[in-house]
């Protein structure tokens, strides 16, 4: 695609950019990550406080209700599941004891009081992928109905025939994860194949996070959309196993983990029956409730264009509280994602300072239950309040950069739409460069709310803070980012840090304002690039769209 010239874009509205401040961002983060909000779990008192706070901020800015019914809320039917899982494995009649949640976690999306899977044969299915476009089928003709499938996380790591030290770029995008590598896909294909249970072997590298994140994310109250069929189409048991314990299981089965991994990267791989069985017993306490996507709208100034809109999104929820014995922890989620909501509110403030609204409308959306599988965004995408085919872009914020101004900024969504070129041009005006995803193998593109819009064909921008921090030693930004992931991501320690420098967060938020401002004023309408992952979905939606009379 050709670059977008700065001369083709509208001048930057200085007053709007100056309205975004570090002090305001910090104030929002301080409120939303306060102990009083209890970690902002859906269906809790923390949800009520969060929804009220965000709504009041939108109202004070004079924004219209985002729901056409005249409210700032889109109700999302959710159910909470608090499970008590037990797992027993047997290898040749010998038991292998596993401790929950240190060795494994297990849950179900099915809204039923109990799930029992008894003496289910365990079959190793490699990466558990069926990808016809790559000539790949890990299941071959093996029937896994009623069985427990054990699989690797990530995409098949197919080596380059010319250089085995590298990955084959023609297979599963090489180092860049495809959706086949995402855990959500693996549970989806398990359900399609009729498996009774699906166990993912955790490895920190391919997963993108340590097992401690799996433990805190799954060994708690979890949430699902409360669908009319109670999600009975889902695989009965979704589980993860600590990598070390998985290796121990395989060894007892007479298998070597490394050799199985080597076999799994070949197209001729066939499932391996392990001669072991699994018995899962899940007891579930269920609670149905109505959660809230919070939304506000700035009406476009052009009557012929105000039916089109740009969405800014940032999820408000986090992991809530956790109690073990006499101890209680609050997962405050200061960076994830009180900071993103703060940026969302400040973007709204910037747009309301404009002398005239942009030609197209702007929707500010704070979805619920992102931490439970992008549920709020998924619900909006399935029940859009405004046609997705008229949604020009979604700009998603999931955490902001607290380490200071950077020379660069990361575009995790790069390579799909012409938002790339717009982002690059506007970043250059800040004296910065845009870099592609620095860890594409971890599949961050599939792990945030924008993905629910993306797979419906809406062009999306999902940025991440830069790594080259001005005035700091080389590698400082990456060091801080890695430290956050390893020590604070989805942990009680994700709280306000007095060493933060939010000048970089302001810089990034201003850049995101510029992107939406240009799109909403018609200076650039994003389109999919040839080969973009969901281009055909957009093309089909445009072809079928019939405007309302």
Residue pairs with C-beta under 8 A, 6 or more apart in sequence:
1 418
1 420
1 421
1 529
2 421
3 421
3 424
3 425
4 418
4 421
4 422
4 424
4 425
4 524
5 425
6 425
6 428
6 429
8 523
8 524
9 425
9 426
9 518
9 523
9 524
10 517
10 518
10 521
10 523
12 429
12 514
13 353
13 354
13 517
15 353
16 350
16 351
16 353
16 354
16 513
16 517
17 350
17 510
17 513
17 514
19 346
19 349
19 350
19 353
20 346
20 347
20 349
20 350
20 506
20 509
20 510
20 513
21 346
21 506
22 502
22 503
22 505
22 506
24 342
24 345
24 346
24 349
25 339
25 342
25 343
25 346
25 400
25 502
25 505
25 506
25 509
26 342
26 496
26 500
26 502
27 342
28 57
28 338
28 341
28 342
28 345
28 346
29 334
29 338
29 339
29 342
29 496
30 496
31 37
31 53
31 338
32 40
32 50
32 53
32 316
32 333
32 338
32 341
32 342
33 332
33 333
33 334
33 338
33 494
33 495
33 496
34 332
35 330
35 332
36 49
37 46
37 49
37 50
37 332
38 44
38 45
38 46
38 320
38 321
38 330
39 46
39 318
39 319
39 320
39 321
39 330
39 331
39 332
39 333
40 46
40 47
40 49
40 50
40 316
40 317
40 318
40 320
40 333
40 338
41 47
41 221
41 317
41 318
41 319
41 320
41 321
42 78
42 80
42 223
42 289
42 291
42 317
42 368
42 369
42 372
43 78
43 80
43 223
43 287
43 289
43 291
44 320
46 320
47 291
47 292
47 317
47 368
50 316
50 317
50 341
51 73
51 292
51 294
51 316
54 294
54 316
54 341
54 345
54 366
55 72
55 73
55 294
55 296
57 345
57 348
58 66
58 72
58 294
58 296
58 345
58 348
58 364
59 72
61 296
61 345
61 348
61 349
61 352
62 352
63 296
63 297
63 298
63 348
63 352
63 364
64 296
64 297
64 298
64 299
65 71
65 72
65 295
65 296
65 297
66 72
66 74
66 294
66 295
66 296
66 297
66 363
66 364
66 365
66 385
67 73
67 74
67 295
67 385
68 385
72 294
72 295
72 296
73 292
73 293
73 294
73 295
74 292
74 293
74 295
74 379
74 380
74 383
74 385
75 290
75 291
75 292
76 225
76 290
76 291
76 292
76 293
76 368
76 369
76 375
76 376
76 379
77 225
77 226
77 227
77 288
77 290
77 291
77 379
78 223
78 224
78 225
78 226
78 288
78 289
78 290
78 291
78 368
78 369
78 375
79 111
79 223
79 224
79 225
79 226
79 286
79 287
79 288
79 289
80 221
80 222
80 223
80 286
80 287
80 288
80 289
81 107
81 108
81 111
81 221
81 222
81 223
81 224
81 284
81 285
81 286
82 220
82 221
82 222
82 284
82 285
82 287
83 106
83 107
83 108
83 222
83 282
83 283
83 284
83 285
84 282
84 283
84 284
85 100
85 104
85 105
85 106
85 107
85 239
85 280
85 281
85 282
85 283
86 100
86 280
86 281
86 282
87 98
87 100
87 104
87 106
87 239
87 278
87 279
87 280
88 95
88 97
88 98
88 278
88 279
89 95
89 96
89 98
89 122
89 249
89 276
89 277
89 278
89 279
90 96
90 119
90 276
90 277
90 279
91 249
91 252
91 253
91 274
91 275
91 276
92 252
92 275
92 276
94 252
96 248
96 249
96 252
96 276
98 104
98 241
98 245
100 106
100 219
101 215
101 218
101 219
102 215
102 242
103 241
103 242
103 245
104 199
104 239
104 240
104 241
104 242
104 245
105 214
105 215
105 218
105 219
105 239
105 240
106 197
106 218
106 237
106 238
106 239
106 240
106 280
106 282
107 218
107 222
107 237
107 238
107 239
107 282
108 115
108 234
108 236
108 237
108 238
108 282
108 284
109 187
109 224
109 231
109 234
109 235
109 238
110 230
110 231
110 232
110 234
110 236
111 224
111 226
111 230
111 231
111 286
111 288
112 230
112 232
112 284
112 286
113 283
113 284
113 286
114 281
114 282
114 283
114 284
115 236
115 237
115 280
115 281
115 282
115 284
116 280
116 281
116 282
117 148
117 196
117 197
117 236
117 237
117 278
117 279
117 280
118 279
119 277
119 278
119 279
120 146
120 147
120 148
120 196
120 197
120 277
120 278
120 279
120 280
121 146
121 147
121 148
121 273
121 276
121 277
122 147
122 148
122 149
122 150
122 199
122 273
122 274
122 276
122 277
122 278
123 142
123 144
123 147
123 148
123 149
123 150
123 271
123 272
123 273
123 274
124 149
124 150
124 151
124 250
124 255
124 260
124 271
124 272
124 274
125 138
125 139
125 142
125 144
125 149
125 150
125 151
125 271
126 138
126 151
126 152
126 156
126 260
126 263
126 264
126 269
126 271
127 138
127 151
127 152
127 154
127 155
127 156
127 180
127 181
127 186
127 264
128 138
128 139
128 149
128 151
128 152
128 186
128 189
128 190
128 198
129 136
129 137
129 138
129 155
129 156
129 180
129 185
129 186
129 189
130 136
130 137
130 138
130 139
130 189
131 137
131 172
131 178
131 180
134 171
134 172
135 267
136 156
136 171
136 172
136 267
138 151
138 156
138 264
138 269
138 271
139 193
139 271
140 270
140 271
142 270
142 271
144 193
144 194
144 195
144 271
145 193
145 194
145 195
146 194
146 195
146 196
147 195
147 196
148 195
148 196
148 197
148 198
148 199
148 237
148 277
148 278
148 280
149 190
149 193
149 195
149 197
149 198
149 199
149 271
150 199
150 201
150 241
150 246
150 249
150 274
151 186
151 198
151 199
151 200
151 201
152 200
152 201
152 203
152 206
152 261
152 264
153 181
153 183
153 186
153 200
153 201
153 202
153 203
153 206
153 207
154 177
154 181
154 203
154 206
154 207
154 441
154 443
155 172
155 173
155 177
155 178
155 180
155 181
156 171
156 172
156 264
156 265
157 167
157 265
158 167
158 168
158 171
158 172
158 265
159 165
159 166
159 167
159 168
159 265
160 166
160 167
160 168
160 169
160 174
161 168
166 174
167 174
167 175
168 174
172 178
172 180
172 181
173 440
175 440
175 441
176 437
176 440
176 441
177 440
177 441
177 442
177 443
177 445
177 446
178 443
179 185
179 443
179 446
179 533
181 206
181 443
182 443
182 446
182 447
183 200
183 207
184 373
184 446
186 198
186 200
187 198
187 234
187 235
187 238
190 197
190 198
190 235
190 238
191 233
191 234
191 235
195 235
196 235
196 236
196 237
197 235
197 236
197 237
197 238
197 239
197 278
197 280
198 235
198 237
198 238
198 239
199 239
199 240
199 241
199 246
199 278
200 239
200 240
200 241
201 240
201 241
201 243
201 246
202 211
202 214
202 240
202 241
202 242
202 243
202 246
203 243
204 210
204 211
204 243
205 441
206 441
206 442
207 213
207 214
207 442
208 439
208 441
208 442
208 443
208 444
208 447
209 485
209 489
209 490
210 486
211 240
211 242
211 243
212 490
212 491
213 489
213 490
214 240
216 319
216 322
216 331
216 490
216 491
217 319
217 371
217 490
218 240
220 319
220 320
220 322
221 320
222 372
223 291
223 369
223 372
223 375
224 231
224 372
224 373
224 375
225 231
225 375
225 378
225 379
226 288
236 280
237 280
237 282
239 280
241 249
246 257
247 257
249 274
249 276
250 256
250 257
250 260
250 274
251 257
252 276
253 274
253 275
253 276
254 275
255 272
255 274
260 272
263 269
263 272
291 368
291 369
291 376
292 368
293 365
293 366
293 367
293 368
293 376
293 379
293 380
294 316
294 365
294 366
295 363
295 364
295 365
295 366
295 385
296 348
296 363
296 364
297 309
297 361
297 362
297 363
297 364
298 348
298 351
298 352
298 357
298 358
298 361
298 362
298 363
298 364
299 306
299 357
299 361
300 306
300 308
300 309
300 357
300 358
300 359
300 360
300 361
300 362
300 520
301 356
301 357
301 358
301 359
302 359
302 360
302 522
305 359
305 360
305 522
306 359
306 360
306 361
307 361
307 386
307 387
307 390
308 360
308 361
308 390
308 391
308 392
309 360
309 361
309 362
309 363
309 386
309 390
309 391
309 392
309 520
310 360
310 361
310 362
310 363
310 391
310 392
310 393
310 394
310 395
310 516
310 519
310 520
311 362
311 363
311 364
311 365
311 391
311 393
311 394
311 395
311 453
311 458
312 344
312 347
312 348
312 362
312 363
312 364
312 365
312 394
312 395
312 396
312 397
312 512
312 516
313 344
313 365
313 366
313 367
313 377
313 394
313 395
313 396
313 397
313 449
313 450
313 453
314 337
314 340
314 341
314 343
314 344
314 365
314 366
314 396
314 397
314 398
314 449
315 337
315 340
315 341
315 366
315 367
315 368
315 369
315 370
315 371
315 376
315 377
315 398
315 449
316 337
316 341
316 366
316 367
316 368
317 333
317 337
317 368
317 369
317 370
317 371
317 372
317 376
318 331
318 332
318 333
318 336
318 337
318 338
318 371
319 331
319 333
319 371
319 490
320 330
320 331
321 328
321 329
321 330
321 331
322 328
322 329
322 331
323 329
329 492
330 492
331 490
331 491
331 492
331 494
332 338
332 492
332 494
332 495
333 494
334 494
334 495
334 496
334 497
335 399
335 400
335 402
335 484
335 488
335 494
336 398
336 399
336 489
336 490
336 494
337 370
337 397
337 398
337 399
339 399
339 400
339 402
339 505
340 397
340 398
340 399
340 400
341 366
342 400
343 397
343 400
343 505
343 508
343 509
343 512
344 364
344 366
344 397
345 364
346 509
347 364
347 509
347 512
347 513
347 516
348 364
350 510
350 513
351 357
351 358
351 362
351 513
351 516
351 517
358 517
358 520
358 521
359 520
359 521
359 522
360 392
360 519
360 520
360 521
360 522
361 386
361 520
362 516
362 520
363 386
365 380
367 374
367 375
367 376
367 377
367 379
367 380
367 449
368 375
368 376
369 375
369 376
370 376
370 377
370 398
370 448
370 449
371 490
374 448
374 449
374 451
374 452
376 449
377 449
377 450
377 451
377 452
377 453
378 452
380 452
381 388
381 452
381 453
381 455
381 456
384 391
387 545
388 453
388 456
388 457
388 458
388 541
389 457
389 538
389 541
389 542
389 545
390 545
391 453
391 458
392 459
392 519
392 520
392 525
392 526
393 419
393 458
393 459
393 460
393 461
393 515
393 516
393 519
393 526
394 449
394 450
394 453
394 454
394 458
394 459
394 460
394 461
395 450
395 460
395 461
395 512
395 515
395 516
396 448
396 449
396 450
396 460
396 461
396 462
397 463
397 509
397 512
398 448
398 449
398 462
399 464
399 465
400 465
400 502
400 504
400 505
400 508
400 509
401 465
401 466
401 504
401 505
401 508
402 497
402 500
402 501
402 502
402 504
402 505
403 465
403 469
403 472
403 476
403 477
403 480
403 481
403 500
403 501
403 504
404 469
404 470
404 471
404 472
404 501
404 503
404 504
405 469
405 470
405 501
405 503
405 504
405 507
406 432
406 465
406 466
406 467
406 468
406 469
406 470
406 477
406 504
406 507
407 431
407 432
407 433
407 466
407 468
407 470
408 432
408 433
408 434
408 435
408 466
408 467
408 468
409 427
409 432
409 433
409 434
409 435
409 463
409 464
409 465
409 466
409 508
409 511
410 434
410 435
410 436
410 437
410 438
410 463
410 464
410 465
410 466
410 467
411 420
411 423
411 434
411 435
411 436
411 437
411 461
411 462
411 463
411 464
412 437
412 444
412 445
412 462
412 463
412 464
413 419
413 445
413 450
413 454
413 460
413 461
413 462
413 463
414 420
414 434
414 436
414 437
415 436
415 529
415 532
416 454
416 459
416 460
416 528
416 529
416 532
416 533
416 534
416 535
417 459
417 460
417 526
417 527
417 528
417 529
417 532
418 459
418 524
418 526
418 527
418 529
419 459
419 460
419 461
419 515
419 526
420 434
420 529
422 515
422 518
422 519
422 524
422 526
423 434
423 461
423 463
423 511
423 515
424 433
424 434
426 511
426 514
426 515
426 518
427 433
427 434
427 511
429 514
430 507
430 510
430 511
432 466
432 511
435 466
435 467
437 444
437 445
437 464
438 467
438 478
444 462
444 464
445 451
445 454
445 462
448 462
450 460
450 461
450 462
451 460
453 460
454 460
454 533
454 534
455 534
455 537
456 534
456 537
456 541
457 528
457 534
457 535
457 536
457 537
457 538
457 539
457 540
457 541
458 538
459 526
459 527
459 528
459 538
461 512
461 515
463 508
463 511
463 512
465 477
465 481
465 504
465 505
465 508
466 477
466 504
466 508
467 477
467 478
467 481
468 474
468 477
469 476
469 477
469 480
469 504
484 494
487 493
488 494
518 524
519 525
519 526
528 534
528 535
528 538
528 539
529 535
